[in-house]
Amino acid sequence: MFYKTLKELCLKNETNVTQLCNDLGLSSANTGNWKRGSHPKIGTLNLIAERFGVSVEYLLTGEEPETAPASDGCAALSDNEAELLEMYAQLDKLEQTDVKGYIARLVRAKRVVATASSKELAV
């Protein structure tokens, strides 16, 4: 799914995967692995997502993440959420990228488990 989405984004932006790699300072040798189904590291995913103005989730799934609508345009944070944001703000960019990648992996794993569970229940 990643490579298909990447190619579509490149086409929409009048570029190609090799040129994108060059623009981002990545080795174009990566494209062979991506074609065979592997994914780039989270740092590379973040670079690509930023370049195209999409989320990492979109790159991996072809779908934007769902967001809950806020009644007044701004959702209130719980004490726990506010504490997490305060700690996150104290990290440098690289550490923030690592944290986002870790959380994204947790969320994806949770979805995989939920999907597998629902399929088992349907059988």
N, CA and C of each residue as an Amber inpcrd file, in Angstrom:
protein
   369
   0.8220000  -1.1960000   0.0000000   0.0000000   0.0000000   0.0000000
   0.8680000   1.2630000   0.0000000   1.9670000   1.2650000   0.7650000
   2.8050000   2.4510000   0.8530000   3.3030000   2.8810000  -0.5240000
   3.8650000   1.9550000  -1.2860000   4.4660000   2.3330000  -2.5640000
   3.4080000   2.8400000  -3.5400000   2.2530000   2.2190000  -3.5300000
   1.1570000   2.6560000  -4.4070000   0.7510000   4.0910000  -4.0510000
   0.5870000   4.3530000  -2.7720000   0.2170000   5.6950000  -2.3260000
   1.3140000   6.6970000  -2.6870000   2.5590000   6.3070000  -2.4860000
   3.6850000   7.1820000  -2.8100000   3.6970000   7.5330000  -4.2980000
   3.5020000   6.5440000  -5.1420000   3.4850000   6.8030000  -6.5870000
   2.3480000   7.7480000  -6.9660000   1.1830000   7.5560000  -6.3510000
   0.0340000   8.4330000  -6.6300000   0.3380000   9.8740000  -6.2150000
   0.9540000  10.0340000  -5.0360000   1.3060000  11.3720000  -4.5720000
   2.3330000  12.0220000  -5.5050000   3.3010000  11.2330000  -5.9330000
   4.3070000  11.7600000  -6.8620000   3.6470000  12.2110000  -8.1590000
   2.7480000  11.4020000  -8.6830000   2.0570000  11.7310000  -9.9270000
   1.2670000  13.0280000  -9.7770000   0.5350000  13.1550000  -8.6750000
  -0.2570000  14.3680000  -8.4250000   0.6290000  15.6020000  -8.3150000
   1.8600000  15.4100000  -7.8580000   2.7840000  16.5220000  -7.6550000
   3.8190000  16.6350000  -8.7650000   3.5470000  15.9780000  -9.8740000
   4.3850000  16.0520000 -11.0730000   5.8550000  15.7430000 -10.7980000
   6.0680000  14.6430000 -10.0950000   7.4200000  14.1580000  -9.8400000
   7.3810000  12.6450000  -9.9120000   8.4740000  12.0020000  -9.5870000
   8.4990000  10.5430000  -9.5160000   9.2710000  10.1370000  -8.2710000
   9.2300000   8.8730000  -7.9470000   9.8210000   8.3900000  -6.6960000
  11.3280000   8.6360000  -6.6720000  12.0030000   8.4060000  -7.7790000
  13.4540000   8.6220000  -7.8300000  13.7940000  10.0890000  -7.5810000
  13.0580000  10.9870000  -8.2220000  13.3080000  12.4170000  -8.0330000
  13.0000000  12.8330000  -6.5960000  11.9300000  12.2740000  -6.0310000
  11.5930000  12.5670000  -4.6390000  12.7390000  12.1710000  -3.7160000
  13.2720000  10.9750000  -3.9180000  14.4040000  10.5220000  -3.1060000
  15.5760000  11.4890000  -3.2270000  15.8670000  11.9090000  -4.4400000
  16.9600000  12.8640000  -4.6500000  16.6820000  14.1760000  -3.9230000
  15.4510000  14.6700000  -4.0370000  15.0780000  15.9370000  -3.3970000
  15.2060000  15.8670000  -1.8830000  14.9080000  14.7020000  -1.3140000
  14.9370000  14.5410000   0.1360000  16.2860000  14.0380000   0.6560000
  17.2280000  13.8190000  -0.2550000  18.5470000  13.3440000   0.1530000
  18.5640000  11.8730000   0.5350000  17.6440000  11.1140000  -0.0530000
  17.5590000   9.6750000   0.2140000  18.1570000   8.8950000  -0.9420000
  18.5980000   7.7020000  -0.6670000  19.1160000   6.8480000  -1.7260000
  17.9510000   6.3090000  -2.5420000  18.0470000   6.4230000  -3.8510000
  16.9790000   5.8960000  -4.7090000  16.9910000   4.3670000  -4.7180000
  18.0200000   3.7550000  -4.1390000  18.0620000   2.2980000  -4.0260000
  16.9460000   1.7860000  -3.1180000  16.4210000   2.6520000  -2.2470000
  15.3240000   2.2710000  -1.3590000  14.0670000   1.8760000  -2.1230000
  13.8890000   2.4230000  -3.3100000  12.6350000   2.2080000  -4.0310000
  12.3830000   0.7370000  -4.3440000  13.4240000  -0.0150000  -4.5820000
  13.2520000  -1.4490000  -4.8550000  12.6340000  -2.1800000  -3.6720000
  13.1080000  -1.8650000  -2.4810000  12.5320000  -2.4680000  -1.2710000
  11.0980000  -2.0220000  -1.0820000  10.8260000  -0.7560000  -1.3400000
   9.4680000  -0.2410000  -1.1700000   8.5110000  -0.9090000  -2.1500000
   8.9920000  -1.1410000  -3.3780000   8.1500000  -1.8250000  -4.3700000
   7.7890000  -3.2270000  -3.9120000   8.7040000  -3.8570000  -3.1680000
   8.4710000  -5.2320000  -2.6960000   7.6900000  -5.2750000  -1.3760000
   7.2320000  -4.1070000  -0.9010000   6.3540000  -4.1010000   0.2560000
   6.9520000  -3.6400000   1.5690000   8.2480000  -3.3370000   1.5950000
   8.8030000  -2.8410000   2.8580000   8.4780000  -1.3510000   3.0040000
   8.5720000  -0.8740000   4.2340000   8.2820000   0.5240000   4.5160000
   9.5550000   1.2310000   4.9490000   9.6410000   2.5290000   4.6650000
  10.7880000   3.2940000   5.1540000  10.7410000   3.4210000   6.6740000
  11.8530000   3.8180000   7.2510000  11.9030000   4.1080000   8.6820000
  11.0240000   5.3280000   8.9590000  10.6440000   5.4840000  10.2240000
   9.7090000   6.5480000  10.5940000  10.2190000   7.9340000  10.2210000
  11.5160000   8.1620000  10.3450000  12.0650000   9.4630000   9.9700000
  11.8560000   9.7650000   8.4990000  12.0490000   8.7570000   7.6640000
  11.8410000   8.9130000   6.2260000  10.3680000   9.0990000   5.9250000
   9.5130000   8.3320000   6.6020000   8.0710000   8.5080000   6.4190000
   7.6540000   9.9340000   6.7640000   8.2120000  10.4620000   7.8420000
   7.8810000  11.8320000   8.2380000   8.3310000  12.8410000   7.1820000
   9.5240000  12.6330000   6.6200000  10.0170000  13.5310000   5.5620000
   9.0830000  13.5130000   4.3510000   8.6930000  12.3210000   3.9470000
   7.8200000  12.1860000   2.7750000   6.4450000  12.7880000   3.0580000
   5.9100000  12.4950000   4.2410000   4.5940000  13.0270000   4.6100000
   4.6190000  14.5570000   4.6160000   5.6770000  15.1210000   5.1790000
   5.8000000  16.5790000   5.2260000   5.9110000  17.1620000   3.8220000
   6.6760000  16.4920000   2.9790000   6.8670000  16.9690000   1.5960000
   5.5460000  17.0730000   0.8540000   4.6390000  16.0960000   1.0850000
   3.3690000  16.0790000   0.3710000   2.2040000  16.6550000   1.1790000
   2.4530000  17.0270000   2.4260000   1.3820000  17.6030000   3.2320000
   0.3160000  16.6000000   3.6310000   0.7440000  15.3610000   3.8720000
  -0.1810000  14.3090000   4.2980000   0.3400000  13.7040000   5.6020000
  -0.4620000  12.8650000   6.2120000  -0.0350000  12.1970000   7.4400000
   0.7450000  10.9300000   7.1020000   1.5150000  10.4640000   8.0560000
   2.2140000   9.1910000   7.9020000   1.1750000   8.0720000   7.7270000
   0.0930000   8.1720000   8.4690000  -0.9580000   7.1580000   8.3360000
  -1.4680000   7.0980000   6.8990000  -1.6260000   8.2440000   6.2710000
  -2.0690000   8.2610000   4.8780000  -1.0650000   7.5440000   3.9860000
   0.2230000   7.7960000   4.2160000   1.2410000   7.1110000   3.4170000
   1.1440000   5.5970000   3.5670000   0.8660000   5.1290000   4.7750000
   0.8550000   3.6910000   5.0440000  -0.4630000   3.0080000   4.6670000
  -1.5730000   3.7490000   4.7640000  -2.8780000   3.1170000   4.5540000
  -3.6470000   3.6620000   3.3600000  -3.2540000   4.8280000   2.8880000
  -4.0160000   5.4670000   1.8170000  -5.2380000   6.2060000   2.3320000
  -5.3930000   6.2770000   3.6540000  -6.5370000   6.9590000   4.2650000
  -6.0400000   7.9040000   5.3480000  -6.6720000   9.0700000   5.4230000
  -6.3340000  10.0140000   6.4870000  -6.9100000   9.5060000   7.7950000
  -6.2430000   9.8020000   8.9130000  -6.7610000   9.3660000  10.2090000
  -8.0700000  10.0680000  10.5240000  -8.9160000   9.3560000  11.2520000
 -10.1860000   9.9360000  11.6650000  -9.9350000  10.8910000  12.8170000
 -10.6420000  12.0060000  12.8050000 -10.5420000  12.9510000  13.9020000
 -11.9360000  13.1860000  14.4590000 -12.0180000  13.2880000  15.7470000
 -13.3050000  13.5330000  16.3870000 -13.6430000  15.0140000  16.2730000
 -14.8720000  15.3270000  15.8730000 -15.2450000  16.7350000  15.7700000
 -15.3590000  17.3660000  17.1600000 -14.8860000  18.5760000  17.2750000
 -15.0000000  19.3090000  18.5350000 -16.2140000  20.2210000  18.4640000
 -16.9820000  20.2750000  19.5250000 -18.2150000  21.0510000  19.5190000
 -17.9590000  22.5450000  19.3600000 -16.9090000  23.0580000  19.9710000
 -16.6160000  24.4920000  19.8920000 -15.3800000  24.7840000  19.0360000
 -14.9470000  23.7960000  18.2720000 -13.7660000  23.9670000  17.4390000
 -12.4720000  23.6650000  18.1690000 -12.5400000  23.4310000  19.4610000
 -11.3400000  23.1360000  20.2530000 -11.7130000  22.1250000  21.3230000
 -11.1470000  20.9580000  21.2480000 -11.4620000  19.9130000  22.2150000
 -10.7450000  20.1950000  23.5330000 -11.4500000  19.9890000  24.6330000
 -10.8430000  20.1630000  25.9510000  -9.9290000  18.9760000  26.2310000
  -8.7920000  19.2390000  26.8480000  -7.8410000  18.1840000  27.1680000
  -8.0570000  17.7140000  28.6020000  -7.9060000  16.4240000  28.7920000
  -7.9150000  15.8940000  30.1510000  -6.5940000  16.2720000  30.8140000
  -6.5180000  16.1070000  32.1230000  -5.2730000  16.3930000  32.8390000
  -4.1330000  15.5270000  32.3070000  -4.4350000  14.2640000  32.0110000
  -3.4280000  13.3410000  31.4970000  -2.9230000  13.7890000  30.1240000
  -3.8380000  14.2120000  29.2510000  -3.4520000  14.6790000  27.9190000
  -2.5930000  15.9510000  28.0200000  -2.9830000  16.8550000  28.8930000
  -2.2120000  18.0880000  29.0800000  -0.8080000  17.7840000  29.5960000
  -0.7100000  16.8280000  30.5120000   0.5960000  16.4340000  31.0510000
   1.4780000  15.8410000  29.9470000   0.8860000  14.9970000  29.1140000
   1.6420000  14.4110000  28.0050000   2.1340000  15.4900000  27.0420000
   1.2870000  16.4640000  26.7390000   1.6870000  17.5420000  25.8400000
   2.8120000  18.3850000  26.4360000   2.7600000  18.6250000  27.7320000
   3.8280000  19.3810000  28.3880000   5.1600000  18.6370000  28.2830000
   5.1310000  17.3230000  28.5170000   6.3620000  16.5280000  28.4060000
   6.8510000  16.4990000  26.9620000   5.9370000  16.3350000  26.0150000
   6.2800000  16.2910000  24.5900000   6.9550000  17.5940000  24.1620000
   6.4380000  18.7220000  24.6360000   6.9810000  20.0280000  24.2590000
   8.4230000  20.2070000  24.7330000   8.8420000  19.4540000  25.7290000
  10.2020000  19.5680000  26.2550000  11.2210000  18.7780000  25.4290000
  10.7430000  17.9740000  24.4960000  11.6370000  17.1550000  23.6740000
  12.1120000  17.9330000  22.4530000  13.2790000  17.5450000  21.9220000
  13.7240000  18.1520000  20.6700000  12.9910000  17.4920000  19.5030000
  13.1750000  18.0320000  18.3010000  12.4410000  17.5470000  17.1100000
  12.6380000  16.0550000  16.8630000  13.8630000  15.5800000  16.9730000
  14.1410000  14.1720000  16.7220000  13.4160000  13.2940000  17.7390000
  13.4670000  13.6930000  18.9970000  12.7780000  12.9290000  20.0400000
  11.2600000  12.9560000  19.8220000  10.7370000  14.1030000  19.3890000
   9.3040000  14.1950000  19.1050000   8.9290000  13.2610000  17.9550000
   9.7710000  13.2000000  16.9450000   9.5260000  12.2980000  15.8180000
   9.5230000  10.8530000  16.2910000  10.4540000  10.4990000  17.1600000
  10.5030000   9.1410000  17.7100000   9.2320000   8.8150000  18.4850000
   8.7800000   9.7650000  19.3020000   7.5660000   9.5580000  20.1050000
   6.3550000   9.3730000  19.1830000   6.2410000  10.2190000  18.1660000
   5.1100000  10.0970000  17.2340000   5.1450000   8.7520000  16.5240000
   6.3260000   8.3170000  16.1290000   6.4510000   7.0220000  15.4710000
   6.0450000   5.8860000  16.3810000   6.4660000   5.9570000  17.6380000
   6.1240000   4.9250000  18.6110000   4.6110000   4.8750000  18.8150000
   4.0030000   6.0370000  18.9830000   2.5490000   6.0810000  19.1780000
   1.8270000   5.5640000  17.9390000   2.3050000   5.9430000  16.7620000
   1.6820000   5.4700000  15.5230000   1.7450000   3.9470000  15.4330000
   2.8770000   3.3630000  15.8240000   2.9960000   1.9000000  15.8060000
   2.0420000   1.2570000  16.8010000   1.8900000   1.8630000  17.9740000
   0.9450000   1.3360000  18.9720000  -0.4860000   1.3650000  18.4350000
  -0.8520000   2.4710000  17.8200000  -2.2050000   2.6100000  17.2840000
  -2.4420000   1.5960000  16.1690000  -1.4610000   1.4390000  15.2720000
  -1.6110000   0.4580000  14.1890000  -1.7400000  -0.9520000  14.7490000
  -0.9270000  -1.2780000  15.7540000  -0.9950000  -2.6060000  16.3580000
  -2.3630000  -2.8270000  16.9930000  -2.8850000  -1.8110000  17.6270000
  -4.2070000  -1.9120000  18.2550000  -5.2770000  -2.1670000  17.1950000
  -5.1680000  -1.4840000  16.0570000  -6.1370000  -1.6820000  14.9650000
  -6.0370000  -3.0890000  14.3980000  -4.8130000  -3.5850000  14.2620000
  -4.6160000  -4.9370000  13.7330000  -5.2660000  -5.9590000  14.6670000
  -5.0390000  -5.7880000  15.9520000  -5.6260000  -6.7020000  16.9330000
  -7.1410000  -6.6190000  16.8920000  -7.6900000  -5.4100000  16.8220000
  -9.1340000  -5.2270000  16.7770000  -9.7240000  -5.8520000  15.5180000
  -9.0430000  -5.6780000  14.3850000  -9.5260000  -6.2560000  13.1290000
  -9.4870000  -7.7800000  13.1940000  -8.4010000  -8.3240000  13.7230000
  -8.2720000  -9.7820000  13.8410000  -9.3490000 -10.3340000  14.7750000
  -9.6080000  -9.6330000  15.8680000 -10.6190000 -10.0720000  16.8180000
 -12.0050000 -10.0690000  16.1970000 -12.3140000  -9.0010000  15.4290000
 -13.6300000  -8.9330000  14.8120000 -13.8000000 -10.0030000  13.7450000
 -12.7280000 -10.3470000  13.0490000 -12.7980000 -11.4110000  12.0390000
 -13.0170000 -12.7700000  12.7030000 -12.3760000 -12.9900000  13.8480000
 -12.5480000 -14.2410000  14.5760000 -13.9780000 -14.3790000  15.0640000
 -14.5740000 -13.2670000  15.5060000 -15.9600000 -13.2950000  15.9840000
 -16.9340000 -13.5710000  14.8500000 -16.5800000 -13.1380000  13.6510000
 -17.4660000 -13.3350000  12.5030000 -17.4530000 -14.7710000  12.0120000
 -16.4390000 -15.5230000  12.3710000 -16.3090000 -16.9100000  11.8950000
 -17.1100000 -17.8440000  12.6990000
